[in-house]
């Protein structure tokens, strides 16, 4: 059995706990963000007063804020091992760099949502944040699929080399 985070077949995989932390916190971010969108744009309209927020909006935001704390801890743990190793060895750079950019954009727009006071800017930042957030789920899926494909190819190459010896 391999150690978590150790290179396997030339590819540095995440350990099972780290993978679960990323997937679980990422899923919670997606669900809570989507829940807020539904409360904001669908349920609010059904309350009759478009100026009043739906009562569940605050709870979706609280859940989203809690999930982002867990995600940032797990994501930060990727940088010294998984990300650096992959970058140095030219593994999955396109999707990995895209995910890093998406994470940076989400952190920046999330910060903007918290600290920008101007309502026009805030509305623009909000739409940017949730559009990038929805795209992030597809980006993570792309990175995982590309990584698994790379791992399969690496294992096949290694077994082919092993048979030639």
N, C-alpha and C positions, 0 to 999 in steps of 0.2 A: 504494500500500500504506500502510495506516495505521500510526502508531507505537503500540507497546504501551501500554495504559493510557490512551490519549487518548480523549476523547469521540467517539463515532461515532453519528450520528443521534440525538443527545441522550442517549445511554446510555453510561456509562463501562464499557467491557468490560475484562476482564483481558487482559494480554499473553499470548502462547502459553506462554512459559516459566513465568510465574506460575501459569497455569491447570494446567499439567502438574505443577508442584510441589505445588499444593493437592490435585489429584486423586490423584497418586501417593502422597503421604504419608498422605492420608485413607484410601486403599484399603489401605495397609500397616497403618494403625491398626486398620481394621475386620478385616482378615484375622488380624492378630496377636492382637487381642482375642478374636475368635471361636475362634482356635486355642487360646488359654488356656482359654476356656470349655469346649471339647471335652475338653482334657486334664484339667481340674479336675473336671468333672461326669460325663464319659462314660468316659474312659480310666482315671481313678483308680479307679472302681468295678470295672473289669475286672482290676485288679492284685491284688485279694483283700484288701488292707489299706486300709480307708478313711481311716486316720490318716496314711498316707504319701502325699506328693504324687507325681504321675506325673513321671518324669524330664524330660519335655518342657516342663513348666510354667515352669521357670526360663528356658528358652530363648525361649518365647513372650513372657514378661515383658521380657526383655532386648531383643527385637526391638521390642516395643511402646514401651519407653522410648526407644529410638533413633529410632523413627518420630515420636514426639511432639516431639522436638527439631526435626526438619525441618518438621513441621507448624506448630509455634509460630512459627518464623522466617517461613514463607510466610504464615501467618495474620496475623502482626504487620505484614507488608508491605501487607496489604489496608487497614488502618485509615486511614492518612493520605490515600489516594487513593480507592479503590473504595468503601469504606464511607462516608466523609465526603461524597463527591460524591453517592452515591445517597441519603443521608439528606437532604442539603440540597435535592435536586431531587425528593424524594418518590418515588424509584424503588424498587420492590420492598421497601418498608419492613417489611411483615409478616413475610415469610420471612427477611429480613436480620436483623431484631431477634431473631427466634426463634433463628437460628444464633448470633448473638452471645451470647444467653442460654445456649444449649446449650454453647458453647465455655467460657463462664465456669463453668457447672455441672461440666463435665468437668475443668477445671483445679482447681476447688475440691475435688471428690471425689478426684481423683488425688493432690492434696496431702494430703488426709485419709488416703488409703490408705498413704501414705509415712510420715506422722508420728503418726497416732492409734495408741496402743498397746493400748487396751482392745478385747478380742476381740469383744464384743457390738457395739460401735460400728463396729468395722472390718468386720464382716459386713454390717451395714446399709449402710455407705458403699460396700462392694464391689458389692452388688446395685444400688444407685443408680447407680454409675458405669457398670456394663455395660449397664443398661437405657437410660440416657441415651445411651450410646455407640452402641447399636444404632439408637436413634431418630435420632441425628445423621446417619446415612447417608441416611435418608429425608428429613430436613430439608434436606440439601445438594441432593439430587435435586429437591426442591420448589423451592428457590431458583434452581437452574439453569434448570429448565423455565419458571418464572415470568419469569426474566430474558430468556430467548430469546423468549418470547411478547411481552414488552414491546418488545424490539428489533425483531421483525417488525412490530408495530403502529406503532412509531415510523418505520420505513422506509416503510411503506405510507402513513402520514400525510404524510411528507416528499415522496414521489413524487406524491401527490395535489396537494399545494400547488405543486409544481414545474410541474405541467401547467396549473394555473390562471393562471399568470403570463403 
